[in-house]
Structure formats: structure tokens, C-alpha cells
Amino acid sequence: MPYDLFGEIPVTEDDVAAWVAAVAPRWLYPERSFRSYVRNYDVPGKIRAAKASGTFFQTIEKPRHAWHARLALDAVI
């Protein structure tokens, strides 16, 4: 189980950065956007839930494609 000695599921800064890079890379920069995304979308809570269900590493291994970026580019061109 992914629990520490206190019965909690630990979430590190590296976990948060890897999650955002895989799930929502648009929010990595600038730092203000990153912090806002992490806070408003409860990224640590989502990471804890993913670790508890065993899907955390699967989620960060396969980054999602930004299909909406392609649509926006088509609208501009």
C-alpha cells in the first residue's frame, strides 16, 4: 500500500509536477498558473486517490494529447 508510517498517502512536489505535466501541461508555466491549477483543481487530492487506486503511475506515464489545441489552431489558420 502507498501509505507512510502515519497512515497517510504521501504526495511530493515531484508527484504534483509529474501529474500536471501529464494531465494538464498547459498549466506548467508560468508559476502562478501552475500554483493556481494545483490549488483550484485539488491536484494533491487527485494524486492521493490515484495512488490509493493504483492508477497514479499509469496516469503520469501516458500524457494526454491536447486535442483542443489542434482545434484552436485550425480556427486560426
N, C-alpha and C positions, 0 to 999 in steps of 0.2 A: 504494500500500500504506500501511497505517496505522502504519508504523514510524518511529521517530525516528532521529537520527544514530548512535545506539549499537546499532541493530538491535532495539530493544525496542518493544513496543506501549505507549504511554503511557496511564495511567489517572489522571484528575484527580479531585479531590473532587467537582466538578460532575457528572462521569460517574457516580460512585458514588451521589450523591443522586438523580440522574435515574433511574438503574436501580432503586433501591429504591422510589422514588415510583411507577414504572410497574409493577413486578413484585410488590412486597410493601408497599403503602402503610401497612399496619397497623404496621409496624416503624419508621416515621419518627420517632415520638415515644414516649417520652422518649429523650433522647440515649443513655442506657445501653442501651436496647433496640436502637437503631439500630446502635451500635458492635458489640453482641453479634451481631446478624444479619449484618453485613458480615464479621465475623471468622469466625463459625461456618459460614456458607454460602459462603465464599470468593468474595465478590462481585467483587473485582478480577480473579480468575482467570476468572470467567464473562464479565466485560466484555472482557478480552483475547481470549477465544475468540470472542465475538460480533463484535468488531472485525475479527478475522482472517478470519472467515467472511462478513463484510459484513452482518450482521443487527443490529448494535447500534442503529442509528437506527430501524429498523423496530420493535424491541422497546420503545424508550422513547417512540415516537410513539403506540403503541396500548396504553394501560394496561389491565390485566386487570381484569375485573369481579369483585367479591368475592361470588361466588355462595354461599360458605359463610356469609357474614354474613346473607343473606336466610334461610337455613335456620335459623340461630340465632334470628333474630327471630321466625320462625314458631313455634319451640318455646317462646318466652317468652310470646307472645300467646295 
